[in-house]
Each structure stands twice: as structure tokens, then as C-alpha cells.
Amino acid sequence: MSRLTMHEAAPEVYQAWLAAETAIRRGPLDATVRELVKIRVSQINGCLFCIDMHSTEARKEGETERRLW
């Protein structure tokens, strides 16, 4: 099964998602905490691709392996 291209399949939803992401980035949460939240959501959704992506991003932001695990 091929991956869904969200910006093509649902452009209005994709634009809303981008707006939410922008607002979250301007909020009070530290970058590492944001990524930890995204990792947890990805775990709940069962998306291995997203878990890997957000774990990689958290490491780039300076998150420790201990907190990731």
C-alpha cells in the first residue's frame, strides 16, 4: 500500500494542520518536549514512520536517549 500524500488528498486539512503546527511552535513548550509529545501520539497511532521521524528530530534538539526510551 502506498503512503497517503496528505497535501494532495486533503489540502484544506493539510493547511489547518500546518497552521496548528505553527501555533504550537510559537507556544511555551520546549522543542524537546514537543517532540516527546509527538512521539507519544505516534505510538498511540501506531505509526512507525512518525516515531522514527520525531525521535530523530528530538535527538537533533538535544533530547537524551534515556528520556526517549
PDB file of N, CA, C, O and CB in Angstrom:
ATOM      1  N   MET A   1       0.848  -1.177   0.000  1.00  0.00           N
ATOM      2  CA  MET A   1       0.000   0.000   0.000  1.00  0.00           C
ATOM      3  C   MET A   1       0.894   1.241   0.000  1.00  0.00           C
ATOM      4  O   MET A   1       1.837   1.323   0.787  1.00  0.00           O
ATOM      5  CB  MET A   1      -0.965  -0.002   1.226  1.00  0.00           C
ATOM      6  N   SER A   2       0.610   2.187  -0.861  1.00  0.00           N
ATOM      7  CA  SER A   2       1.404   3.408  -0.907  1.00  0.00           C
ATOM      8  C   SER A   2       0.949   4.380   0.169  1.00  0.00           C
ATOM      9  O   SER A   2      -0.187   4.323   0.640  1.00  0.00           O
ATOM     10  CB  SER A   2       1.310   4.062  -2.288  1.00  0.00           C
ATOM     11  N   ARG A   3       1.849   5.266   0.544  1.00  0.00           N
ATOM     12  CA  ARG A   3       1.556   6.261   1.577  1.00  0.00           C
ATOM     13  C   ARG A   3       0.630   7.341   1.017  1.00  0.00           C
ATOM     14  O   ARG A   3       0.715   7.703  -0.157  1.00  0.00           O
ATOM     15  CB  ARG A   3       2.866   6.896   2.115  1.00  0.00           C
ATOM     16  N   LEU A   4      -0.224   7.830   1.850  1.00  0.00           N
ATOM     17  CA  LEU A   4      -1.144   8.902   1.506  1.00  0.00           C
ATOM     18  C   LEU A   4      -0.385  10.224   1.456  1.00  0.00           C
ATOM     19  O   LEU A   4       0.367  10.549   2.375  1.00  0.00           O
ATOM     20  CB  LEU A   4      -2.311   8.975   2.522  1.00  0.00           C
ATOM     21  N   THR A   5      -0.578  10.962   0.412  1.00  0.00           N
ATOM     22  CA  THR A   5       0.002  12.300   0.305  1.00  0.00           C
ATOM     23  C   THR A   5      -1.058  13.277   0.782  1.00  0.00           C
ATOM     24  O   THR A   5      -1.973  13.638   0.042  1.00  0.00           O
ATOM     25  CB  THR A   5       0.472  12.626  -1.171  1.00  0.00           C
ATOM     26  N   MET A   6      -0.918  13.698   2.030  1.00  0.00           N
ATOM     27  CA  MET A   6      -1.958  14.470   2.687  1.00  0.00           C
ATOM     28  C   MET A   6      -2.253  15.789   1.971  1.00  0.00           C
ATOM     29  O   MET A   6      -3.417  16.165   1.831  1.00  0.00           O
ATOM     30  CB  MET A   6      -1.562  14.743   4.113  1.00  0.00           C
ATOM     31  N   HIS A   7      -1.230  16.486   1.522  1.00  0.00           N
ATOM     32  CA  HIS A   7      -1.486  17.789   0.899  1.00  0.00           C
ATOM     33  C   HIS A   7      -2.209  17.662  -0.438  1.00  0.00           C
ATOM     34  O   HIS A   7      -2.808  18.628  -0.913  1.00  0.00           O
ATOM     35  CB  HIS A   7      -0.179  18.536   0.701  1.00  0.00           C
ATOM     36  N   GLU A   8      -2.157  16.474  -1.051  1.00  0.00           N
ATOM     37  CA  GLU A   8      -2.913  16.252  -2.287  1.00  0.00           C
ATOM     38  C   GLU A   8      -4.302  15.686  -1.994  1.00  0.00           C
ATOM     39  O   GLU A   8      -5.279  16.057  -2.644  1.00  0.00           O
ATOM     40  CB  GLU A   8      -2.146  15.302  -3.218  1.00  0.00           C
ATOM     41  N   ALA A   9      -4.384  14.792  -1.018  1.00  0.00           N
ATOM     42  CA  ALA A   9      -5.650  14.131  -0.717  1.00  0.00           C
ATOM     43  C   ALA A   9      -6.632  15.042   0.016  1.00  0.00           C
ATOM     44  O   ALA A   9      -7.842  14.968  -0.196  1.00  0.00           O
ATOM     45  CB  ALA A   9      -5.396  12.894   0.109  1.00  0.00           C
ATOM     46  N   ALA A  10      -6.095  15.901   0.880  1.00  0.00           N
ATOM     47  CA  ALA A  10      -6.965  16.774   1.677  1.00  0.00           C
ATOM     48  C   ALA A  10      -6.266  18.112   1.916  1.00  0.00           C
ATOM     49  O   ALA A  10      -5.790  18.373   3.021  1.00  0.00           O
ATOM     50  CB  ALA A  10      -7.337  16.101   3.036  1.00  0.00           C
ATOM     51  N   PRO A  11      -6.201  18.951   0.902  1.00  0.00           N
ATOM     52  CA  PRO A  11      -5.439  20.203   1.029  1.00  0.00           C
ATOM     53  C   PRO A  11      -5.933  21.127   2.142  1.00  0.00           C
ATOM     54  O   PRO A  11      -5.119  21.790   2.785  1.00  0.00           O
ATOM     55  CB  PRO A  11      -5.483  20.945  -0.271  1.00  0.00           C
ATOM     56  N   GLU A  12      -7.243  21.190   2.387  1.00  0.00           N
ATOM     57  CA  GLU A  12      -7.762  22.060   3.447  1.00  0.00           C
ATOM     58  C   GLU A  12      -7.343  21.556   4.819  1.00  0.00           C
ATOM     59  O   GLU A  12      -6.972  22.344   5.690  1.00  0.00           O
ATOM     60  CB  GLU A  12      -9.290  22.152   3.366  1.00  0.00           C
ATOM     61  N   VAL A  13      -7.402  20.249   5.009  1.00  0.00           N
ATOM     62  CA  VAL A  13      -6.981  19.646   6.284  1.00  0.00           C
ATOM     63  C   VAL A  13      -5.489  19.865   6.478  1.00  0.00           C
ATOM     64  O   VAL A  13      -5.036  20.177   7.579  1.00  0.00           O
ATOM     65  CB  VAL A  13      -7.319  18.124   6.325  1.00  0.00           C
ATOM     66  N   TYR A  14      -4.732  19.699   5.407  1.00  0.00           N
ATOM     67  CA  TYR A  14      -3.284  19.884   5.480  1.00  0.00           C
ATOM     68  C   TYR A  14      -2.941  21.320   5.872  1.00  0.00           C
ATOM     69  O   TYR A  14      -2.055  21.537   6.699  1.00  0.00           O
ATOM     70  CB  TYR A  14      -2.628  19.530   4.134  1.00  0.00           C
ATOM     71  N   GLN A  15      -3.622  22.292   5.297  1.00  0.00           N
ATOM     72  CA  GLN A  15      -3.378  23.694   5.642  1.00  0.00           C
ATOM     73  C   GLN A  15      -3.715  23.968   7.106  1.00  0.00           C
ATOM     74  O   GLN A  15      -3.000  24.712   7.779  1.00  0.00           O
ATOM     75  CB  GLN A  15      -4.198  24.619   4.731  1.00  0.00           C
ATOM     76  N   ALA A  16      -4.790  23.376   7.598  1.00  0.00           N
ATOM     77  CA  ALA A  16      -5.161  23.538   9.008  1.00  0.00           C
ATOM     78  C   ALA A  16      -4.108  22.911   9.915  1.00  0.00           C
ATOM     79  O   ALA A  16      -3.770  23.466  10.960  1.00  0.00           O
ATOM     80  CB  ALA A  16      -6.541  22.908   9.282  1.00  0.00           C
ATOM     81  N   TRP A  17      -3.593  21.753   9.511  1.00  0.00           N
ATOM     82  CA  TRP A  17      -2.543  21.082  10.278  1.00  0.00           C
ATOM     83  C   TRP A  17      -1.287  21.957  10.335  1.00  0.00           C
ATOM     84  O   TRP A  17      -0.664  22.078  11.390  1.00  0.00           O
ATOM     85  CB  TRP A  17      -2.212  19.702   9.656  1.00  0.00           C
ATOM     86  N   LEU A  18      -0.915  22.562   9.214  1.00  0.00           N
ATOM     87  CA  LEU A  18       0.253  23.446   9.194  1.00  0.00           C
ATOM     88  C   LEU A  18       0.051  24.653  10.109  1.00  0.00           C
ATOM     89  O   LEU A  18       0.977  25.070  10.805  1.00  0.00           O
ATOM     90  CB  LEU A  18       0.542  23.915   7.762  1.00  0.00           C
ATOM     91  N   ALA A  19      -1.145  25.208  10.106  1.00  0.00           N
ATOM     92  CA  ALA A  19      -1.442  26.344  10.976  1.00  0.00           C
ATOM     93  C   ALA A  19      -1.337  25.942  12.447  1.00  0.00           C
ATOM     94  O   ALA A  19      -0.808  26.698  13.262  1.00  0.00           O
ATOM     95  CB  ALA A  19      -2.845  26.900  10.676  1.00  0.00           C
ATOM     96  N   ALA A  20      -1.840  24.757  12.788  1.00  0.00           N
ATOM     97  CA  ALA A  20      -1.746  24.273  14.167  1.00  0.00           C
ATOM     98  C   ALA A  20      -0.287  24.052  14.552  1.00  0.00           C
ATOM     99  O   ALA A  20       0.123  24.422  15.652  1.00  0.00           O
ATOM    100  CB  ALA A  20      -2.550  22.967  14.344  1.00  0.00           C
ATOM    101  N   GLU A  21       0.481  23.467  13.680  1.00  0.00           N
ATOM    102  CA  GLU A  21       1.908  23.224  13.944  1.00  0.00           C
ATOM    103  C   GLU A  21       2.643  24.544  14.170  1.00  0.00           C
ATOM    104  O   GLU A  21       3.487  24.636  15.062  1.00  0.00           O
ATOM    105  CB  GLU A  21       2.555  22.447  12.769  1.00  0.00           C
ATOM    106  N   THR A  22       2.337  25.546  13.386  1.00  0.00           N
ATOM    107  CA  THR A  22       2.963  26.862  13.544  1.00  0.00           C
ATOM    108  C   THR A  22       2.612  27.463  14.900  1.00  0.00           C
ATOM    109  O   THR A  22       3.483  28.012  15.575  1.00  0.00           O
ATOM    110  CB  THR A  22       2.523  27.812  12.413  1.00  0.00           C
ATOM    111  N   ALA A  23       1.359  27.366  15.304  1.00  0.00           N
ATOM    112  CA  ALA A  23       0.925  27.894  16.600  1.00  0.00           C
ATOM    113  C   ALA A  23       1.601  27.153  17.749  1.00  0.00           C
ATOM    114  O   ALA A  23       2.012  27.768  18.732  1.00  0.00           O
ATOM    115  CB  ALA A  23      -0.599  27.794  16.735  1.00  0.00           C
ATOM    116  N   ILE A  24       1.714  25.847  17.626  1.00  0.00           N
ATOM    117  CA  ILE A  24       2.363  25.042  18.669  1.00  0.00           C
ATOM    118  C   ILE A  24       3.830  25.432  18.802  1.00  0.00           C
ATOM    119  O   ILE A  24       4.342  25.542  19.916  1.00  0.00           O
ATOM    120  CB  ILE A  24       2.238  23.532  18.354  1.00  0.00           C
ATOM    121  N   ARG A  25       4.502  25.640  17.689  1.00  0.00           N
ATOM    122  CA  ARG A  25       5.926  26.035  17.724  1.00  0.00           C
ATOM    123  C   ARG A  25       6.117  27.401  18.387  1.00  0.00           C
ATOM    124  O   ARG A  25       7.167  27.654  18.977  1.00  0.00           O
ATOM    125  CB  ARG A  25       6.507  26.066  16.294  1.00  0.00           C
ATOM    126  N   ARG A  26       5.134  28.273  18.301  1.00  0.00           N
ATOM    127  CA  ARG A  26       5.215  29.592  18.943  1.00  0.00           C
ATOM    128  C   ARG A  26       4.845  29.534  20.421  1.00  0.00           C
ATOM    129  O   ARG A  26       5.044  30.504  21.151  1.00  0.00           O
ATOM    130  CB  ARG A  26       4.301  30.581  18.227  1.00  0.00           C
ATOM    131  N   GLY A  27       4.313  28.407  20.859  1.00  0.00           N
ATOM    132  CA  GLY A  27       3.857  28.261  22.239  1.00  0.00           C
ATOM    133  C   GLY A  27       4.995  28.085  23.228  1.00  0.00           C
ATOM    134  O   GLY A  27       6.168  28.186  22.868  1.00  0.00           O
ATOM    135  N   PRO A  28       4.637  27.819  24.484  1.00  0.00           N
ATOM    136  CA  PRO A  28       5.632  27.789  25.557  1.00  0.00           C
ATOM    137  C   PRO A  28       6.440  26.486  25.681  1.00  0.00           C
ATOM    138  O   PRO A  28       7.407  26.438  26.442  1.00  0.00           O
ATOM    139  CB  PRO A  28       4.946  28.043  26.843  1.00  0.00           C
ATOM    140  N   LEU A  29       6.067  25.449  24.959  1.00  0.00           N
ATOM    141  CA  LEU A  29       6.756  24.174  25.128  1.00  0.00           C
ATOM    142  C   LEU A  29       8.145  24.191  24.515  1.00  0.00           C
ATOM    143  O   LEU A  29       8.361  24.707  23.419  1.00  0.00           O
ATOM    144  CB  LEU A  29       5.943  23.057  24.517  1.00  0.00           C
ATOM    145  N   ASP A  30       9.064  23.618  25.246  1.00  0.00           N
ATOM    146  CA  ASP A  30      10.421  23.424  24.760  1.00  0.00           C
ATOM    147  C   ASP A  30      10.390  22.495  23.545  1.00  0.00           C
ATOM    148  O   ASP A  30       9.517  21.632  23.449  1.00  0.00           O
ATOM    149  CB  ASP A  30      11.334  22.845  25.880  1.00  0.00           C
ATOM    150  N   ALA A  31      11.334  22.664  22.617  1.00  0.00           N
ATOM    151  CA  ALA A  31      11.369  21.857  21.392  1.00  0.00           C
ATOM    152  C   ALA A  31      11.450  20.364  21.701  1.00  0.00           C
ATOM    153  O   ALA A  31      10.817  19.558  21.018  1.00  0.00           O
ATOM    154  CB  ALA A  31      12.556  22.269  20.522  1.00  0.00           C
ATOM    155  N   THR A  32      12.215  19.990  22.711  1.00  0.00           N
ATOM    156  CA  THR A  32      12.332  18.558  23.030  1.00  0.00           C
ATOM    157  C   THR A  32      11.022  18.010  23.578  1.00  0.00           C
ATOM    158  O   THR A  32      10.643  16.879  23.271  1.00  0.00           O
ATOM    159  CB  THR A  32      13.463  18.321  24.044  1.00  0.00           C
ATOM    160  N   VAL A  33      10.331  18.800  24.386  1.00  0.00           N
ATOM    161  CA  VAL A  33       9.042  18.351  24.926  1.00  0.00           C
ATOM    162  C   VAL A  33       8.027  18.192  23.806  1.00  0.00           C
ATOM    163  O   VAL A  33       7.255  17.233  23.798  1.00  0.00           O
ATOM    164  CB  VAL A  33       8.515  19.341  25.985  1.00  0.00           C
ATOM    165  N   ARG A  34       8.021  19.127  22.856  1.00  0.00           N
ATOM    166  CA  ARG A  34       7.117  18.998  21.706  1.00  0.00           C
ATOM    167  C   ARG A  34       7.357  17.682  20.977  1.00  0.00           C
ATOM    168  O   ARG A  34       6.408  16.982  20.622  1.00  0.00           O
ATOM    169  CB  ARG A  34       7.302  20.181  20.735  1.00  0.00           C
ATOM    170  N   GLU A  35       8.611  17.350  20.756  1.00  0.00           N
ATOM    171  CA  GLU A  35       8.912  16.110  20.044  1.00  0.00           C
ATOM    172  C   GLU A  35       8.530  14.884  20.872  1.00  0.00           C
ATOM    173  O   GLU A  35       8.064  13.890  20.315  1.00  0.00           O
ATOM    174  CB  GLU A  35      10.397  16.055  19.682  1.00  0.00           C
ATOM    175  N   LEU A  36       8.720  14.936  22.195  1.00  0.00           N
ATOM    176  CA  LEU A  36       8.299  13.819  23.036  1.00  0.00           C
ATOM    177  C   LEU A  36       6.788  13.600  22.946  1.00  0.00           C
ATOM    178  O   LEU A  36       6.321  12.462  22.913  1.00  0.00           O
ATOM    179  CB  LEU A  36       8.710  14.066  24.492  1.00  0.00           C
ATOM    180  N   VAL A  37       6.033  14.690  22.906  1.00  0.00           N
ATOM    181  CA  VAL A  37       4.574  14.587  22.758  1.00  0.00           C
ATOM    182  C   VAL A  37       4.242  13.960  21.406  1.00  0.00           C
ATOM    183  O   VAL A  37       3.373  13.092  21.321  1.00  0.00           O
ATOM    184  CB  VAL A  37       3.897  15.988  22.891  1.00  0.00           C
ATOM    185  N   LYS A  38       4.922  14.390  20.362  1.00  0.00           N
ATOM    186  CA  LYS A  38       4.667  13.843  19.025  1.00  0.00           C
ATOM    187  C   LYS A  38       5.031  12.361  18.960  1.00  0.00           C
ATOM    188  O   LYS A  38       4.352  11.576  18.297  1.00  0.00           O
ATOM    189  CB  LYS A  38       5.461  14.626  17.964  1.00  0.00           C
ATOM    190  N   ILE A  39       6.104  11.986  19.651  1.00  0.00           N
ATOM    191  CA  ILE A  39       6.479  10.562  19.695  1.00  0.00           C
ATOM    192  C   ILE A  39       5.365   9.759  20.352  1.00  0.00           C
ATOM    193  O   ILE A  39       4.984   8.699  19.854  1.00  0.00           O
ATOM    194  CB  ILE A  39       7.819  10.360  20.465  1.00  0.00           C
ATOM    195  N   ARG A  40       4.841  10.261  21.468  1.00  0.00           N
ATOM    196  CA  ARG A  40       3.779   9.536  22.184  1.00  0.00           C
ATOM    197  C   ARG A  40       2.523   9.414  21.321  1.00  0.00           C
ATOM    198  O   ARG A  40       1.902   8.352  21.278  1.00  0.00           O
ATOM    199  CB  ARG A  40       3.439  10.246  23.511  1.00  0.00           C
ATOM    200  N   VAL A  41       2.152  10.478  20.646  1.00  0.00           N
ATOM    201  CA  VAL A  41       0.985  10.437  19.764  1.00  0.00           C
ATOM    202  C   VAL A  41       1.216   9.417  18.650  1.00  0.00           C
ATOM    203  O   VAL A  41       0.312   8.662  18.294  1.00  0.00           O
ATOM    204  CB  VAL A  41       0.693  11.842  19.167  1.00  0.00           C
ATOM    205  N   SER A  42       2.423   9.400  18.105  1.00  0.00           N
ATOM    206  CA  SER A  42       2.750   8.442  17.053  1.00  0.00           C
ATOM    207  C   SER A  42       2.681   7.005  17.567  1.00  0.00           C
ATOM    208  O   SER A  42       2.267   6.102  16.840  1.00  0.00           O
ATOM    209  CB  SER A  42       4.142   8.731  16.490  1.00  0.00           C
ATOM    210  N   GLN A  43       3.087   6.793  18.823  1.00  0.00           N
ATOM    211  CA  GLN A  43       2.965   5.463  19.422  1.00  0.00           C
ATOM    212  C   GLN A  43       1.498   5.061  19.537  1.00  0.00           C
ATOM    213  O   GLN A  43       1.128   3.933  19.210  1.00  0.00           O
ATOM    214  CB  GLN A  43       3.638   5.428  20.810  1.00  0.00           C
ATOM    215  N   ILE A  44       0.673   5.980  19.997  1.00  0.00           N
ATOM    216  CA  ILE A  44      -0.761   5.697  20.130  1.00  0.00           C
ATOM    217  C   ILE A  44      -1.366   5.394  18.761  1.00  0.00           C
ATOM    218  O   ILE A  44      -2.198   4.495  18.636  1.00  0.00           O
ATOM    219  CB  ILE A  44      -1.497   6.891  20.791  1.00  0.00           C
ATOM    220  N   ASN A  45      -0.953   6.140  17.734  1.00  0.00           N
ATOM    221  CA  ASN A  45      -1.458   5.919  16.378  1.00  0.00           C
ATOM    222  C   ASN A  45      -0.842   4.708  15.697  1.00  0.00           C
ATOM    223  O   ASN A  45      -1.351   4.243  14.677  1.00  0.00           O
ATOM    224  CB  ASN A  45      -1.208   7.137  15.540  1.00  0.00           C
ATOM    225  N   GLY A  46       0.249   4.192  16.253  1.00  0.00           N
ATOM    226  CA  GLY A  46       0.907   3.029  15.673  1.00  0.00           C
ATOM    227  C   GLY A  46       1.669   3.336  14.391  1.00  0.00           C
ATOM    228  O   GLY A  46       1.784   2.483  13.511  1.00  0.00           O
ATOM    229  N   CYS A  47       2.190   4.558  14.288  1.00  0.00           N
ATOM    230  CA  CYS A  47       2.891   4.967  13.067  1.00  0.00           C
ATOM    231  C   CYS A  47       4.405   4.908  13.294  1.00  0.00           C
ATOM    232  O   CYS A  47       4.989   5.818  13.882  1.00  0.00           O
ATOM    233  CB  CYS A  47       2.460   6.399  12.635  1.00  0.00           C
ATOM    234  N   LEU A  48       5.025   3.833  12.824  1.00  0.00           N
ATOM    235  CA  LEU A  48       6.465   3.670  12.998  1.00  0.00           C
ATOM    236  C   LEU A  48       7.265   4.727  12.257  1.00  0.00           C
ATOM    237  O   LEU A  48       8.301   5.178  12.745  1.00  0.00           O
ATOM    238  CB  LEU A  48       6.887   2.302  12.535  1.00  0.00           C
ATOM    239  N   PHE A  49       6.799   5.123  11.092  1.00  0.00           N
ATOM    240  CA  PHE A  49       7.469   6.180  10.328  1.00  0.00           C
ATOM    241  C   PHE A  49       7.563   7.456  11.167  1.00  0.00           C
ATOM    242  O   PHE A  49       8.625   8.071  11.257  1.00  0.00           O
ATOM    243  CB  PHE A  49       6.714   6.461   9.001  1.00  0.00           C
ATOM    244  N   CYS A  50       6.448   7.843  11.776  1.00  0.00           N
ATOM    245  CA  CYS A  50       6.414   9.078  12.567  1.00  0.00           C
ATOM    246  C   CYS A  50       7.223   8.950  13.858  1.00  0.00           C
ATOM    247  O   CYS A  50       7.873   9.910  14.274  1.00  0.00           O
ATOM    248  CB  CYS A  50       4.970   9.450  12.899  1.00  0.00           C
ATOM    249  N   ILE A  51       7.193   7.786  14.492  1.00  0.00           N
ATOM    250  CA  ILE A  51       8.005   7.565  15.685  1.00  0.00           C
ATOM    251  C   ILE A  51       9.475   7.787  15.355  1.00  0.00           C
ATOM    252  O   ILE A  51      10.190   8.467  16.091  1.00  0.00           O
ATOM    253  CB  ILE A  51       7.783   6.142  16.246  1.00  0.00           C
ATOM    254  N   ASP A  52       9.918   7.209  14.245  1.00  0.00           N
ATOM    255  CA  ASP A  52      11.308   7.372  13.826  1.00  0.00           C
ATOM    256  C   ASP A  52      11.613   8.834  13.516  1.00  0.00           C
ATOM    257  O   ASP A  52      12.642   9.360  13.942  1.00  0.00           O
ATOM    258  CB  ASP A  52      11.604   6.497  12.601  1.00  0.00           C
ATOM    259  N   MET A  53      10.733   9.483  12.784  1.00  0.00           N
ATOM    260  CA  MET A  53      10.944  10.888  12.400  1.00  0.00           C
ATOM    261  C   MET A  53      11.053  11.784  13.635  1.00  0.00           C
ATOM    262  O   MET A  53      11.971  12.599  13.727  1.00  0.00           O
ATOM    263  CB  MET A  53       9.793  11.377  11.495  1.00  0.00           C
ATOM    264  N   HIS A  54      10.127  11.639  14.579  1.00  0.00           N
ATOM    265  CA  HIS A  54      10.123  12.509  15.750  1.00  0.00           C
ATOM    266  C   HIS A  54      11.243  12.154  16.725  1.00  0.00           C
ATOM    267  O   HIS A  54      11.756  13.036  17.414  1.00  0.00           O
ATOM    268  CB  HIS A  54       8.779  12.429  16.454  1.00  0.00           C
ATOM    269  N   SER A  55      11.628  10.894  16.796  1.00  0.00           N
ATOM    270  CA  SER A  55      12.770  10.503  17.631  1.00  0.00           C
ATOM    271  C   SER A  55      14.054  11.118  17.087  1.00  0.00           C
ATOM    272  O   SER A  55      14.885  11.614  17.848  1.00  0.00           O
ATOM    273  CB  SER A  55      12.900   8.962  17.697  1.00  0.00           C
ATOM    274  N   THR A  56      14.205  11.083  15.788  1.00  0.00           N
ATOM    275  CA  THR A  56      15.378  11.686  15.146  1.00  0.00           C
ATOM    276  C   THR A  56      15.412  13.182  15.408  1.00  0.00           C
ATOM    277  O   THR A  56      16.461  13.737  15.735  1.00  0.00           O
ATOM    278  CB  THR A  56      15.372  11.413  13.629  1.00  0.00           C
ATOM    279  N   GLU A  57      14.266  13.834  15.267  1.00  0.00           N
ATOM    280  CA  GLU A  57      14.188  15.280  15.498  1.00  0.00           C
ATOM    281  C   GLU A  57      14.478  15.606  16.965  1.00  0.00           C
ATOM    282  O   GLU A  57      15.163  16.587  17.254  1.00  0.00           O
ATOM    283  CB  GLU A  57      12.794  15.819  15.094  1.00  0.00           C
ATOM    284  N   ALA A  58      13.966  14.799  17.888  1.00  0.00           N
ATOM    285  CA  ALA A  58      14.218  15.021  19.317  1.00  0.00           C
ATOM    286  C   ALA A  58      15.711  14.916  19.624  1.00  0.00           C
ATOM    287  O   ALA A  58      16.243  15.708  20.402  1.00  0.00           O
ATOM    288  CB  ALA A  58      13.427  14.005  20.172  1.00  0.00           C
ATOM    289  N   ARG A  59      16.380  13.953  19.022  1.00  0.00           N
ATOM    290  CA  ARG A  59      17.828  13.818  19.215  1.00  0.00           C
ATOM    291  C   ARG A  59      18.556  15.055  18.695  1.00  0.00           C
ATOM    292  O   ARG A  59      19.486  15.542  19.337  1.00  0.00           O
ATOM    293  CB  ARG A  59      18.355  12.551  18.505  1.00  0.00           C
ATOM    294  N   LYS A  60      18.140  15.562  17.539  1.00  0.00           N
ATOM    295  CA  LYS A  60      18.756  16.769  16.982  1.00  0.00           C
ATOM    296  C   LYS A  60      18.576  17.964  17.920  1.00  0.00           C
ATOM    297  O   LYS A  60      19.437  18.840  18.000  1.00  0.00           O
ATOM    298  CB  LYS A  60      18.157  17.086  15.603  1.00  0.00           C
ATOM    299  N   GLU A  61      17.439  17.986  18.629  1.00  0.00           N
ATOM    300  CA  GLU A  61      17.152  19.076  19.569  1.00  0.00           C
ATOM    301  C   GLU A  61      17.868  18.887  20.905  1.00  0.00           C
ATOM    302  O   GLU A  61      17.785  19.750  21.779  1.00  0.00           O
ATOM    303  CB  GLU A  61      15.650  19.182  19.804  1.00  0.00           C
ATOM    304  N   GLY A  62      18.577  17.753  21.070  1.00  0.00           N
ATOM    305  CA  GLY A  62      19.356  17.530  22.275  1.00  0.00           C
ATOM    306  C   GLY A  62      18.730  16.596  23.296  1.00  0.00           C
ATOM    307  O   GLY A  62      19.233  16.476  24.413  1.00  0.00           O
ATOM    308  N   GLU A  63      17.643  15.935  22.930  1.00  0.00           N
ATOM    309  CA  GLU A  63      16.987  15.003  23.853  1.00  0.00           C
ATOM    310  C   GLU A  63      17.898  13.811  24.117  1.00  0.00           C
ATOM    311  O   GLU A  63      18.625  13.365  23.229  1.00  0.00           O
ATOM    312  CB  GLU A  63      15.624  14.527  23.285  1.00  0.00           C
ATOM    313  N   THR A  64      17.854  13.301  25.339  1.00  0.00           N
ATOM    314  CA  THR A  64      18.688  12.165  25.732  1.00  0.00           C
ATOM    315  C   THR A  64      18.023  10.845  25.352  1.00  0.00           C
ATOM    316  O   THR A  64      16.801  10.750  25.241  1.00  0.00           O
ATOM    317  CB  THR A  64      18.967  12.202  27.243  1.00  0.00           C
ATOM    318  N   GLU A  65      18.850   9.848  25.159  1.00  0.00           N
ATOM    319  CA  GLU A  65      18.329   8.504  24.866  1.00  0.00           C
ATOM    320  C   GLU A  65      17.487   7.989  26.030  1.00  0.00           C
ATOM    321  O   GLU A  65      16.473   7.322  25.827  1.00  0.00           O
ATOM    322  CB  GLU A  65      19.489   7.521  24.573  1.00  0.00           C
ATOM    323  N   ARG A  66      17.905   8.298  27.219  1.00  0.00           N
ATOM    324  CA  ARG A  66      17.165   7.822  28.399  1.00  0.00           C
ATOM    325  C   ARG A  66      15.721   8.319  28.384  1.00  0.00           C
ATOM    326  O   ARG A  66      14.797   7.552  28.653  1.00  0.00           O
ATOM    327  CB  ARG A  66      17.862   8.281  29.691  1.00  0.00           C
ATOM    328  N   ARG A  67      15.528   9.587  28.073  1.00  0.00           N
ATOM    329  CA  ARG A  67      14.155  10.115  28.038  1.00  0.00           C
ATOM    330  C   ARG A  67      13.386   9.592  26.839  1.00  0.00           C
ATOM    331  O   ARG A  67      12.170   9.414  26.910  1.00  0.00           O
ATOM    332  CB  ARG A  67      14.171  11.642  28.011  1.00  0.00           C
ATOM    333  N   LEU A  68      14.086   9.345  25.733  1.00  0.00           N
ATOM    334  CA  LEU A  68      13.401   8.783  24.583  1.00  0.00           C
ATOM    335  C   LEU A  68      12.881   7.381  24.879  1.00  0.00           C
ATOM    336  O   LEU A  68      11.777   7.022  24.471  1.00  0.00           O
ATOM    337  CB  LEU A  68      14.329   8.755  23.379  1.00  0.00           C
ATOM    338  N   TRP A  69      13.674   6.598  25.583  1.00  0.00           N
ATOM    339  CA  TRP A  69      13.262   5.242  25.919  1.00  0.00           C
ATOM    340  C   TRP A  69      12.397   5.238  27.149  1.00  0.00           C
ATOM    341  O   TRP A  69      11.952   4.178  27.588  1.00  0.00           O
ATOM    342  CB  TRP A  69      14.466   4.347  26.128  1.00  0.00           C
TER     343      TRP A  69
END
